[in-house]
């Protein structure tokens, strides 16, 4: 599975902003990822994506893009590449 390396860029703040904009808690998001996309991760693991501790799988970004109905640009907004 392809990943974005957290050392290259940290999109955690954008993930958190998009989740909060959608009025979702991490627990609610995890449930939707499992139900709608078959992505099973723990809240603890997802939290580590938001803090930039873990690499973000591309599969997760695709699911979040569909769930949030946002552009991919919003994941990378404000980041220097």
PDB file of N, CA, C and O in Angstrom:
ATOM      1  N   UNK A   1       0.846  -1.176   0.000  1.00  0.00           N
ATOM      2  CA  UNK A   1       0.000   0.000   0.000  1.00  0.00           C
ATOM      3  C   UNK A   1       0.893   1.241   0.000  1.00  0.00           C
ATOM      4  O   UNK A   1       1.843   1.310   0.780  1.00  0.00           O
ATOM      5  N   UNK A   2       0.609   2.215  -0.855  1.00  0.00           N
ATOM      6  CA  UNK A   2       1.386   3.442  -0.909  1.00  0.00           C
ATOM      7  C   UNK A   2       1.070   4.306   0.296  1.00  0.00           C
ATOM      8  O   UNK A   2      -0.061   4.331   0.780  1.00  0.00           O
ATOM      9  N   UNK A   3       2.093   5.022   0.780  1.00  0.00           N
ATOM     10  CA  UNK A   3       1.903   5.893   1.927  1.00  0.00           C
ATOM     11  C   UNK A   3       2.596   7.219   1.686  1.00  0.00           C
ATOM     12  O   UNK A   3       3.553   7.320   0.919  1.00  0.00           O
ATOM     13  N   UNK A   4       2.085   8.231   2.365  1.00  0.00           N
ATOM     14  CA  UNK A   4       2.780   9.500   2.419  1.00  0.00           C
ATOM     15  C   UNK A   4       3.618   9.469   3.673  1.00  0.00           C
ATOM     16  O   UNK A   4       3.087   9.265   4.765  1.00  0.00           O
ATOM     17  N   UNK A   5       4.891   9.664   3.546  1.00  0.00           N
ATOM     18  CA  UNK A   5       5.771   9.604   4.701  1.00  0.00           C
ATOM     19  C   UNK A   5       5.608  10.863   5.533  1.00  0.00           C
ATOM     20  O   UNK A   5       5.687  11.981   5.023  1.00  0.00           O
ATOM     21  N   UNK A   6       5.376  10.656   6.837  1.00  0.00           N
ATOM     22  CA  UNK A   6       5.139  11.797   7.708  1.00  0.00           C
ATOM     23  C   UNK A   6       6.354  12.702   7.802  1.00  0.00           C
ATOM     24  O   UNK A   6       6.211  13.891   8.086  1.00  0.00           O
ATOM     25  N   UNK A   7       7.555  12.165   7.568  1.00  0.00           N
ATOM     26  CA  UNK A   7       8.746  12.993   7.580  1.00  0.00           C
ATOM     27  C   UNK A   7       8.782  13.972   6.416  1.00  0.00           C
ATOM     28  O   UNK A   7       9.394  15.035   6.514  1.00  0.00           O
ATOM     29  N   UNK A   8       8.127  13.616   5.311  1.00  0.00           N
ATOM     30  CA  UNK A   8       8.099  14.485   4.142  1.00  0.00           C
ATOM     31  C   UNK A   8       7.095  15.622   4.319  1.00  0.00           C
ATOM     32  O   UNK A   8       7.374  16.761   3.944  1.00  0.00           O
ATOM     33  N   UNK A   9       5.979  15.333   4.863  1.00  0.00           N
ATOM     34  CA  UNK A   9       4.969  16.349   5.100  1.00  0.00           C
ATOM     35  C   UNK A   9       4.012  15.835   6.167  1.00  0.00           C
ATOM     36  O   UNK A   9       3.776  14.633   6.289  1.00  0.00           O
ATOM     37  N   UNK A  10       3.476  16.754   6.922  1.00  0.00           N
ATOM     38  CA  UNK A  10       2.535  16.381   7.965  1.00  0.00           C
ATOM     39  C   UNK A  10       1.176  16.970   7.612  1.00  0.00           C
ATOM     40  O   UNK A  10       0.981  18.184   7.673  1.00  0.00           O
ATOM     41  N   UNK A  11       0.254  16.118   7.250  1.00  0.00           N
ATOM     42  CA  UNK A  11      -1.088  16.591   6.880  1.00  0.00           C
ATOM     43  C   UNK A  11      -2.069  16.441   8.032  1.00  0.00           C
ATOM     44  O   UNK A  11      -3.272  16.641   7.865  1.00  0.00           O
ATOM     45  N   UNK A  12      -1.547  16.087   9.205  1.00  0.00           N
ATOM     46  CA  UNK A  12      -2.414  15.837  10.362  1.00  0.00           C
ATOM     47  C   UNK A  12      -3.343  16.971  10.708  1.00  0.00           C
ATOM     48  O   UNK A  12      -4.520  16.742  10.987  1.00  0.00           O
ATOM     49  N   UNK A  13      -2.839  18.202  10.697  1.00  0.00           N
ATOM     50  CA  UNK A  13      -3.700  19.345  11.031  1.00  0.00           C
ATOM     51  C   UNK A  13      -4.850  19.466  10.045  1.00  0.00           C
ATOM     52  O   UNK A  13      -5.973  19.786  10.434  1.00  0.00           O
ATOM     53  N   UNK A  14      -4.577  19.210   8.770  1.00  0.00           N
ATOM     54  CA  UNK A  14      -5.639  19.272   7.762  1.00  0.00           C
ATOM     55  C   UNK A  14      -6.645  18.145   7.949  1.00  0.00           C
ATOM     56  O   UNK A  14      -7.845  18.347   7.765  1.00  0.00           O
ATOM     57  N   UNK A  15      -6.161  16.952   8.315  1.00  0.00           N
ATOM     58  CA  UNK A  15      -7.087  15.846   8.597  1.00  0.00           C
ATOM     59  C   UNK A  15      -8.016  16.210   9.748  1.00  0.00           C
ATOM     60  O   UNK A  15      -9.220  15.963   9.686  1.00  0.00           O
ATOM     61  N   UNK A  16      -7.448  16.799  10.800  1.00  0.00           N
ATOM     62  CA  UNK A  16      -8.239  17.179  11.968  1.00  0.00           C
ATOM     63  C   UNK A  16      -9.260  18.252  11.608  1.00  0.00           C
ATOM     64  O   UNK A  16     -10.420  18.180  12.014  1.00  0.00           O
ATOM     65  N   UNK A  17      -8.813  19.259  10.834  1.00  0.00           N
ATOM     66  CA  UNK A  17      -9.704  20.344  10.435  1.00  0.00           C
ATOM     67  C   UNK A  17     -10.877  19.817   9.608  1.00  0.00           C
ATOM     68  O   UNK A  17     -12.021  20.214   9.831  1.00  0.00           O
ATOM     69  N   UNK A  18     -10.601  18.929   8.660  1.00  0.00           N
ATOM     70  CA  UNK A  18     -11.664  18.373   7.819  1.00  0.00           C
ATOM     71  C   UNK A  18     -12.644  17.541   8.648  1.00  0.00           C
ATOM     72  O   UNK A  18     -13.853  17.591   8.425  1.00  0.00           O
ATOM     73  N   UNK A  19     -12.117  16.783   9.598  1.00  0.00           N
ATOM     74  CA  UNK A  19     -12.989  15.966  10.460  1.00  0.00           C
ATOM     75  C   UNK A  19     -13.890  16.861  11.306  1.00  0.00           C
ATOM     76  O   UNK A  19     -15.093  16.624  11.410  1.00  0.00           O
ATOM     77  N   UNK A  20     -13.303  17.882  11.903  1.00  0.00           N
ATOM     78  CA  UNK A  20     -14.093  18.778  12.753  1.00  0.00           C
ATOM     79  C   UNK A  20     -15.100  19.579  11.933  1.00  0.00           C
ATOM     80  O   UNK A  20     -16.216  19.832  12.387  1.00  0.00           O
ATOM     81  N   UNK A  21     -14.701  19.978  10.717  1.00  0.00           N
ATOM     82  CA  UNK A  21     -15.619  20.697   9.839  1.00  0.00           C
ATOM     83  C   UNK A  21     -16.838  19.841   9.509  1.00  0.00           C
ATOM     84  O   UNK A  21     -17.931  20.357   9.276  1.00  0.00           O
ATOM     85  N   UNK A  22     -16.631  18.526   9.494  1.00  0.00           N
ATOM     86  CA  UNK A  22     -17.732  17.591   9.219  1.00  0.00           C
ATOM     87  C   UNK A  22     -18.487  17.196  10.487  1.00  0.00           C
ATOM     88  O   UNK A  22     -19.352  16.320  10.457  1.00  0.00           O
ATOM     89  N   UNK A  23     -18.152  17.847  11.597  1.00  0.00           N
ATOM     90  CA  UNK A  23     -18.801  17.591  12.885  1.00  0.00           C
ATOM     91  C   UNK A  23     -18.713  16.125  13.301  1.00  0.00           C
ATOM     92  O   UNK A  23     -19.688  15.541  13.774  1.00  0.00           O
ATOM     93  N   UNK A  24     -17.530  15.541  13.118  1.00  0.00           N
ATOM     94  CA  UNK A  24     -17.307  14.148  13.487  1.00  0.00           C
ATOM     95  C   UNK A  24     -16.273  14.052  14.597  1.00  0.00           C
ATOM     96  O   UNK A  24     -15.266  14.761  14.586  1.00  0.00           O
ATOM     97  N   UNK A  25     -16.528  13.177  15.549  1.00  0.00           N
ATOM     98  CA  UNK A  25     -15.492  12.818  16.509  1.00  0.00           C
ATOM     99  C   UNK A  25     -14.628  11.764  15.842  1.00  0.00           C
ATOM    100  O   UNK A  25     -15.002  11.218  14.804  1.00  0.00           O
ATOM    101  N   UNK A  26     -13.484  11.475  16.427  1.00  0.00           N
ATOM    102  CA  UNK A  26     -12.657  10.410  15.863  1.00  0.00           C
ATOM    103  C   UNK A  26     -13.404   9.085  15.897  1.00  0.00           C
ATOM    104  O   UNK A  26     -13.312   8.304  14.949  1.00  0.00           O
ATOM    105  N   UNK A  27     -14.142   8.816  16.972  1.00  0.00           N
ATOM    106  CA  UNK A  27     -14.905   7.563  17.053  1.00  0.00           C
ATOM    107  C   UNK A  27     -15.964   7.477  15.958  1.00  0.00           C
ATOM    108  O   UNK A  27     -16.154   6.418  15.360  1.00  0.00           O
ATOM    109  N   UNK A  28     -16.648   8.578  15.696  1.00  0.00           N
ATOM    110  CA  UNK A  28     -17.662   8.587  14.642  1.00  0.00           C
ATOM    111  C   UNK A  28     -17.014   8.356  13.277  1.00  0.00           C
ATOM    112  O   UNK A  28     -17.548   7.618  12.448  1.00  0.00           O
ATOM    113  N   UNK A  29     -15.865   8.987  13.048  1.00  0.00           N
ATOM    114  CA  UNK A  29     -15.160   8.827  11.776  1.00  0.00           C
ATOM    115  C   UNK A  29     -14.725   7.388  11.576  1.00  0.00           C
ATOM    116  O   UNK A  29     -14.892   6.832  10.491  1.00  0.00           O
ATOM    117  N   UNK A  30     -14.168   6.783  12.613  1.00  0.00           N
ATOM    118  CA  UNK A  30     -13.709   5.395  12.532  1.00  0.00           C
ATOM    119  C   UNK A  30     -14.869   4.473  12.178  1.00  0.00           C
ATOM    120  O   UNK A  30     -14.711   3.557  11.371  1.00  0.00           O
ATOM    121  N   UNK A  31     -16.022   4.709  12.771  1.00  0.00           N
ATOM    122  CA  UNK A  31     -17.200   3.887  12.476  1.00  0.00           C
ATOM    123  C   UNK A  31     -17.616   4.051  11.011  1.00  0.00           C
ATOM    124  O   UNK A  31     -17.971   3.072  10.356  1.00  0.00           O
ATOM    125  N   UNK A  32     -17.574   5.277  10.500  1.00  0.00           N
ATOM    126  CA  UNK A  32     -17.961   5.507   9.098  1.00  0.00           C
ATOM    127  C   UNK A  32     -16.957   4.894   8.131  1.00  0.00           C
ATOM    128  O   UNK A  32     -17.343   4.356   7.093  1.00  0.00           O
ATOM    129  N   UNK A  33     -15.675   4.970   8.463  1.00  0.00           N
ATOM    130  CA  UNK A  33     -14.665   4.352   7.608  1.00  0.00           C
ATOM    131  C   UNK A  33     -14.875   2.851   7.513  1.00  0.00           C
ATOM    132  O   UNK A  33     -14.721   2.264   6.442  1.00  0.00           O
ATOM    133  N   UNK A  34     -15.225   2.231   8.627  1.00  0.00           N
ATOM    134  CA  UNK A  34     -15.465   0.786   8.644  1.00  0.00           C
ATOM    135  C   UNK A  34     -16.737   0.449   7.873  1.00  0.00           C
ATOM    136  O   UNK A  34     -16.728  -0.430   7.011  1.00  0.00           O
ATOM    137  N   UNK A  35     -17.816   1.136   8.179  1.00  0.00           N
ATOM    138  CA  UNK A  35     -19.114   0.847   7.563  1.00  0.00           C
ATOM    139  C   UNK A  35     -19.140   1.142   6.070  1.00  0.00           C
ATOM    140  O   UNK A  35     -19.621   0.328   5.282  1.00  0.00           O
ATOM    141  N   UNK A  36     -18.630   2.288   5.684  1.00  0.00           N
ATOM    142  CA  UNK A  36     -18.757   2.737   4.296  1.00  0.00           C
ATOM    143  C   UNK A  36     -17.635   2.278   3.364  1.00  0.00           C
ATOM    144  O   UNK A  36     -17.829   2.170   2.153  1.00  0.00           O
ATOM    145  N   UNK A  37     -16.450   2.005   3.944  1.00  0.00           N
ATOM    146  CA  UNK A  37     -15.298   1.719   3.089  1.00  0.00           C
ATOM    147  C   UNK A  37     -14.545   0.453   3.480  1.00  0.00           C
ATOM    148  O   UNK A  37     -13.575   0.080   2.820  1.00  0.00           O
ATOM    149  N   UNK A  38     -14.982  -0.208   4.542  1.00  0.00           N
ATOM    150  CA  UNK A  38     -14.311  -1.429   4.974  1.00  0.00           C
ATOM    151  C   UNK A  38     -12.907  -1.190   5.507  1.00  0.00           C
ATOM    152  O   UNK A  38     -12.086  -2.107   5.527  1.00  0.00           O
ATOM    153  N   UNK A  39     -12.626   0.034   5.937  1.00  0.00           N
ATOM    154  CA  UNK A  39     -11.321   0.363   6.511  1.00  0.00           C
ATOM    155  C   UNK A  39     -11.442   0.243   8.022  1.00  0.00           C
ATOM    156  O   UNK A  39     -12.175   0.993   8.665  1.00  0.00           O
ATOM    157  N   UNK A  40     -10.717  -0.704   8.567  1.00  0.00           N
ATOM    158  CA  UNK A  40     -10.785  -0.957  10.014  1.00  0.00           C
ATOM    159  C   UNK A  40      -9.493  -0.494  10.673  1.00  0.00           C
ATOM    160  O   UNK A  40      -8.436  -1.107  10.525  1.00  0.00           O
ATOM    161  N   UNK A  41      -9.615   0.600  11.400  1.00  0.00           N
ATOM    162  CA  UNK A  41      -8.501   1.091  12.197  1.00  0.00           C
ATOM    163  C   UNK A  41      -9.045   1.512  13.552  1.00  0.00           C
ATOM    164  O   UNK A  41     -10.235   1.794  13.691  1.00  0.00           O
ATOM    165  N   UNK A  42      -8.179   1.552  14.537  1.00  0.00           N
ATOM    166  CA  UNK A  42      -8.604   1.983  15.872  1.00  0.00           C
ATOM    167  C   UNK A  42      -8.582   3.504  15.944  1.00  0.00           C
ATOM    168  O   UNK A  42      -7.930   4.168  15.138  1.00  0.00           O
ATOM    169  N   UNK A  43      -9.294   4.037  16.909  1.00  0.00           N
ATOM    170  CA  UNK A  43      -9.277   5.478  17.114  1.00  0.00           C
ATOM    171  C   UNK A  43      -7.864   5.932  17.474  1.00  0.00           C
ATOM    172  O   UNK A  43      -7.410   6.990  17.038  1.00  0.00           O
ATOM    173  N   UNK A  44      -7.190   5.134  18.260  1.00  0.00           N
ATOM    174  CA  UNK A  44      -5.819   5.454  18.656  1.00  0.00           C
ATOM    175  C   UNK A  44      -4.899   5.567  17.443  1.00  0.00           C
ATOM    176  O   UNK A  44      -4.087   6.487  17.360  1.00  0.00           O
ATOM    177  N   UNK A  45      -5.026   4.642  16.515  1.00  0.00           N
ATOM    178  CA  UNK A  45      -4.196   4.683  15.310  1.00  0.00           C
ATOM    179  C   UNK A  45      -4.549   5.896  14.464  1.00  0.00           C
ATOM    180  O   UNK A  45      -3.655   6.578  13.962  1.00  0.00           O
ATOM    181  N   UNK A  46      -5.842   6.179  14.297  1.00  0.00           N
ATOM    182  CA  UNK A  46      -6.234   7.346  13.508  1.00  0.00           C
ATOM    183  C   UNK A  46      -5.715   8.624  14.156  1.00  0.00           C
ATOM    184  O   UNK A  46      -5.279   9.541  13.459  1.00  0.00           O
ATOM    185  N   UNK A  47      -5.757   8.689  15.457  1.00  0.00           N
ATOM    186  CA  UNK A  47      -5.248   9.847  16.172  1.00  0.00           C
ATOM    187  C   UNK A  47      -3.784  10.092  15.828  1.00  0.00           C
ATOM    188  O   UNK A  47      -3.353  11.240  15.723  1.00  0.00           O
ATOM    189  N   UNK A  48      -3.031   9.036  15.654  1.00  0.00           N
ATOM    190  CA  UNK A  48      -1.619   9.152  15.303  1.00  0.00           C
ATOM    191  C   UNK A  48      -1.434   9.676  13.877  1.00  0.00           C
ATOM    192  O   UNK A  48      -0.398  10.271  13.579  1.00  0.00           O
ATOM    193  N   UNK A  49      -2.407   9.471  12.992  1.00  0.00           N
ATOM    194  CA  UNK A  49      -2.357  10.101  11.664  1.00  0.00           C
ATOM    195  C   UNK A  49      -2.517  11.612  11.817  1.00  0.00           C
ATOM    196  O   UNK A  49      -1.808  12.390  11.178  1.00  0.00           O
ATOM    197  N   UNK A  50      -3.458  12.016  12.671  1.00  0.00           N
ATOM    198  CA  UNK A  50      -3.717  13.439  12.865  1.00  0.00           C
ATOM    199  C   UNK A  50      -2.547  14.151  13.540  1.00  0.00           C
ATOM    200  O   UNK A  50      -2.346  15.344  13.315  1.00  0.00           O
ATOM    201  N   UNK A  51      -1.782  13.452  14.353  1.00  0.00           N
ATOM    202  CA  UNK A  51      -0.632  14.083  15.005  1.00  0.00           C
ATOM    203  C   UNK A  51       0.629  13.985  14.158  1.00  0.00           C
ATOM    204  O   UNK A  51       1.653  14.569  14.510  1.00  0.00           O
ATOM    205  N   UNK A  52       0.571  13.261  13.055  1.00  0.00           N
ATOM    206  CA  UNK A  52       1.722  13.114  12.182  1.00  0.00           C
ATOM    207  C   UNK A  52       2.705  12.042  12.617  1.00  0.00           C
ATOM    208  O   UNK A  52       3.798  11.936  12.059  1.00  0.00           O
ATOM    209  N   UNK A  53       2.325  11.245  13.611  1.00  0.00           N
ATOM    210  CA  UNK A  53       3.201  10.182  14.099  1.00  0.00           C
ATOM    211  C   UNK A  53       3.285   9.002  13.141  1.00  0.00           C
ATOM    212  O   UNK A  53       4.300   8.307  13.098  1.00  0.00           O
ATOM    213  N   UNK A  54       2.226   8.772  12.375  1.00  0.00           N
ATOM    214  CA  UNK A  54       2.176   7.640  11.450  1.00  0.00           C
ATOM    215  C   UNK A  54       2.020   8.120  10.022  1.00  0.00           C
ATOM    216  O   UNK A  54       1.472   9.192   9.764  1.00  0.00           O
ATOM    217  N   UNK A  55       2.504   7.322   9.113  1.00  0.00           N
ATOM    218  CA  UNK A  55       2.291   7.555   7.686  1.00  0.00           C
ATOM    219  C   UNK A  55       0.814   7.382   7.363  1.00  0.00           C
ATOM    220  O   UNK A  55       0.138   6.527   7.936  1.00  0.00           O
ATOM    221  N   UNK A  56       0.330   8.189   6.456  1.00  0.00           N
ATOM    222  CA  UNK A  56      -1.085   8.144   6.068  1.00  0.00           C
ATOM    223  C   UNK A  56      -1.215   7.300   4.803  1.00  0.00           C
ATOM    224  O   UNK A  56      -0.678   7.665   3.758  1.00  0.00           O
ATOM    225  N   UNK A  57      -1.923   6.178   4.890  1.00  0.00           N
ATOM    226  CA  UNK A  57      -2.111   5.353   3.691  1.00  0.00           C
ATOM    227  C   UNK A  57      -2.953   6.083   2.636  1.00  0.00           C
ATOM    228  O   UNK A  57      -3.923   6.766   2.963  1.00  0.00           O
ATOM    229  N   UNK A  58      -2.569   5.927   1.388  1.00  0.00           N
ATOM    230  CA  UNK A  58      -3.310   6.541   0.290  1.00  0.00           C
ATOM    231  C   UNK A  58      -4.763   6.064   0.289  1.00  0.00           C
ATOM    232  O   UNK A  58      -5.672   6.846   0.012  1.00  0.00           O
ATOM    233  N   UNK A  59      -4.984   4.786   0.596  1.00  0.00           N
ATOM    234  CA  UNK A  59      -6.350   4.243   0.662  1.00  0.00           C
ATOM    235  C   UNK A  59      -7.205   5.043   1.649  1.00  0.00           C
ATOM    236  O   UNK A  59      -8.387   5.278   1.397  1.00  0.00           O
ATOM    237  N   UNK A  60      -6.617   5.457   2.758  1.00  0.00           N
ATOM    238  CA  UNK A  60      -7.352   6.251   3.743  1.00  0.00           C
ATOM    239  C   UNK A  60      -7.671   7.630   3.185  1.00  0.00           C
ATOM    240  O   UNK A  60      -8.783   8.123   3.377  1.00  0.00           O
ATOM    241  N   UNK A  61      -6.728   8.263   2.500  1.00  0.00           N
ATOM    242  CA  UNK A  61      -7.001   9.572   1.913  1.00  0.00           C
ATOM    243  C   UNK A  61      -8.114   9.510   0.878  1.00  0.00           C
ATOM    244  O   UNK A  61      -8.946  10.414   0.804  1.00  0.00           O
ATOM    245  N   UNK A  62      -8.134   8.454   0.086  1.00  0.00           N
ATOM    246  CA  UNK A  62      -9.193   8.297  -0.919  1.00  0.00           C
ATOM    247  C   UNK A  62     -10.552   8.179  -0.220  1.00  0.00           C
ATOM    248  O   UNK A  62     -11.526   8.807  -0.636  1.00  0.00           O
ATOM    249  N   UNK A  63     -10.609   7.374   0.841  1.00  0.00           N
ATOM    250  CA  UNK A  63     -11.864   7.212   1.583  1.00  0.00           C
ATOM    251  C   UNK A  63     -12.293   8.531   2.221  1.00  0.00           C
ATOM    252  O   UNK A  63     -13.470   8.888   2.165  1.00  0.00           O
ATOM    253  N   UNK A  64     -11.352   9.261   2.827  1.00  0.00           N
ATOM    254  CA  UNK A  64     -11.683  10.542   3.450  1.00  0.00           C
ATOM    255  C   UNK A  64     -12.129  11.558   2.411  1.00  0.00           C
ATOM    256  O   UNK A  64     -13.038  12.347   2.669  1.00  0.00           O
ATOM    257  N   UNK A  65     -11.504  11.549   1.245  1.00  0.00           N
ATOM    258  CA  UNK A  65     -11.906  12.428   0.141  1.00  0.00           C
ATOM    259  C   UNK A  65     -13.379  12.188  -0.216  1.00  0.00           C
ATOM    260  O   UNK A  65     -14.141  13.135  -0.408  1.00  0.00           O
ATOM    261  N   UNK A  66     -13.762  10.929  -0.300  1.00  0.00           N
ATOM    262  CA  UNK A  66     -15.159  10.591  -0.626  1.00  0.00           C
ATOM    263  C   UNK A  66     -16.092  10.944   0.526  1.00  0.00           C
ATOM    264  O   UNK A  66     -17.179  11.479   0.308  1.00  0.00           O
ATOM    265  N   UNK A  67     -15.669  10.648   1.742  1.00  0.00           N
ATOM    266  CA  UNK A  67     -16.505  10.899   2.917  1.00  0.00           C
ATOM    267  C   UNK A  67     -16.746  12.393   3.132  1.00  0.00           C
ATOM    268  O   UNK A  67     -17.875  12.817   3.380  1.00  0.00           O
ATOM    269  N   UNK A  68     -15.684  13.182   3.035  1.00  0.00           N
ATOM    270  CA  UNK A  68     -15.792  14.618   3.264  1.00  0.00           C
ATOM    271  C   UNK A  68     -16.278  15.387   2.043  1.00  0.00           C
ATOM    272  O   UNK A  68     -16.647  16.557   2.150  1.00  0.00           O
ATOM    273  N   UNK A  69     -16.279  14.725   0.868  1.00  0.00           N
ATOM    274  CA  UNK A  69     -16.656  15.398  -0.383  1.00  0.00           C
ATOM    275  C   UNK A  69     -15.826  16.675  -0.563  1.00  0.00           C
ATOM    276  O   UNK A  69     -16.348  17.751  -0.853  1.00  0.00           O
ATOM    277  N   UNK A  70     -14.520  16.510  -0.378  1.00  0.00           N
ATOM    278  CA  UNK A  70     -13.598  17.631  -0.502  1.00  0.00           C
ATOM    279  C   UNK A  70     -12.629  17.377  -1.648  1.00  0.00           C
ATOM    280  O   UNK A  70     -12.564  16.276  -2.194  1.00  0.00           O
ATOM    281  N   UNK A  71     -11.885  18.407  -1.999  1.00  0.00           N
ATOM    282  CA  UNK A  71     -10.855  18.228  -3.015  1.00  0.00           C
ATOM    283  C   UNK A  71      -9.620  17.637  -2.345  1.00  0.00           C
ATOM    284  O   UNK A  71      -9.426  17.785  -1.138  1.00  0.00           O
ATOM    285  N   UNK A  72      -8.797  16.974  -3.129  1.00  0.00           N
ATOM    286  CA  UNK A  72      -7.545  16.444  -2.580  1.00  0.00           C
ATOM    287  C   UNK A  72      -6.633  17.581  -2.131  1.00  0.00           C
ATOM    288  O   UNK A  72      -5.823  17.407  -1.220  1.00  0.00           O
ATOM    289  N   UNK A  73      -6.763  18.728  -2.759  1.00  0.00           N
ATOM    290  CA  UNK A  73      -5.939  19.878  -2.386  1.00  0.00           C
ATOM    291  C   UNK A  73      -6.107  20.242  -0.914  1.00  0.00           C
ATOM    292  O   UNK A  73      -5.168  20.721  -0.279  1.00  0.00           O
ATOM    293  N   UNK A  74      -7.299  20.016  -0.373  1.00  0.00           N
ATOM    294  CA  UNK A  74      -7.546  20.381   1.019  1.00  0.00           C
ATOM    295  C   UNK A  74      -6.699  19.565   1.993  1.00  0.00           C
ATOM    296  O   UNK A  74      -6.425  20.029   3.100  1.00  0.00           O
ATOM    297  N   UNK A  75      -6.286  18.379   1.612  1.00  0.00           N
ATOM    298  CA  UNK A  75      -5.415  17.579   2.475  1.00  0.00           C
ATOM    299  C   UNK A  75      -4.030  18.203   2.579  1.00  0.00           C
ATOM    300  O   UNK A  75      -3.350  18.046   3.593  1.00  0.00           O
ATOM    301  N   UNK A  76      -3.614  18.907   1.538  1.00  0.00           N
ATOM    302  CA  UNK A  76      -2.248  19.415   1.458  1.00  0.00           C
ATOM    303  C   UNK A  76      -2.149  20.922   1.597  1.00  0.00           C
ATOM    304  O   UNK A  76      -1.063  21.487   1.470  1.00  0.00           O
ATOM    305  N   UNK A  77      -3.266  21.575   1.856  1.00  0.00           N
ATOM    306  CA  UNK A  77      -3.303  23.034   1.957  1.00  0.00           C
ATOM    307  C   UNK A  77      -2.330  23.540   3.025  1.00  0.00           C
ATOM    308  O   UNK A  77      -2.302  23.046   4.152  1.00  0.00           O
ATOM    309  N   UNK A  78      -1.549  24.525   2.641  1.00  0.00           N
ATOM    310  CA  UNK A  78      -0.630  25.155   3.582  1.00  0.00           C
ATOM    311  C   UNK A  78       0.668  24.405   3.829  1.00  0.00           C
ATOM    312  O   UNK A  78       1.465  24.811   4.675  1.00  0.00           O
ATOM    313  N   UNK A  79       0.890  23.320   3.105  1.00  0.00           N
ATOM    314  CA  UNK A  79       2.103  22.534   3.307  1.00  0.00           C
ATOM    315  C   UNK A  79       3.153  22.892   2.262  1.00  0.00           C
ATOM    316  O   UNK A  79       2.846  23.088   1.086  1.00  0.00           O
ATOM    317  N   UNK A  80       4.385  22.970   2.717  1.00  0.00           N
ATOM    318  CA  UNK A  80       5.503  23.160   1.796  1.00  0.00           C
ATOM    319  C   UNK A  80       6.020  21.798   1.402  1.00  0.00           C
ATOM    320  O   UNK A  80       6.331  20.971   2.260  1.00  0.00           O
ATOM    321  N   UNK A  81       6.112  21.562   0.118  1.00  0.00           N
ATOM    322  CA  UNK A  81       6.593  20.267  -0.369  1.00  0.00           C
ATOM    323  C   UNK A  81       8.044  20.382  -0.728  1.00  0.00           C
ATOM    324  O   UNK A  81       8.652  19.404  -1.162  1.00  0.00           O
TER     325      UNK A  81
END
